[in-house]
């Protein structure tokens, strides 16, 4: 009878330790996943504009520098002047903006 109780106790301890180890691993994974998502959000916030289609014109920007950032960003993605911000093709977007 003592062996049976001892065996059950050992099995219970093994199960308890295994469950705690599993929980700790999941907690670490959750923290890692949160950091990855935060990094992606920070990266996505750095994009000056959407270059997937012709979405903007010069009136959408308050300054020439802001339009230039968008223009150069789209060029860096090989999207060319997708928004047609550089009407005379001299490399300067929305030249009339302050």
C-alpha positions, 0 to 999 in steps of 0.5 A: 500500500505504501508503494502505491501511495508513493508511486501516485505521489511521484506521478503527481509531482512529475505532472505538476512540474511538467504543467508548470514548465509548460506554463512558463514556456507559454508565458515566455512565448507570449512575451516574445510574441508581444515584442515582435508585434510591437516591433512590427507596429513601430516599423509600420508607423515609420512608413510615410505613405501607402505606395500600393496604388495611386492614393495621394496628390500634392494637396494631401501633404502640408509640406514639400518635405512630407511629399518628398518623403513619400515620393522617395519612399515609393521609389525605394520600393520600386513603385516609381512615382506611383502618386505622380507627385513629380510632374516635371520628372526632376526628382522634386515632389510637389514643388509648389508646397511650402 
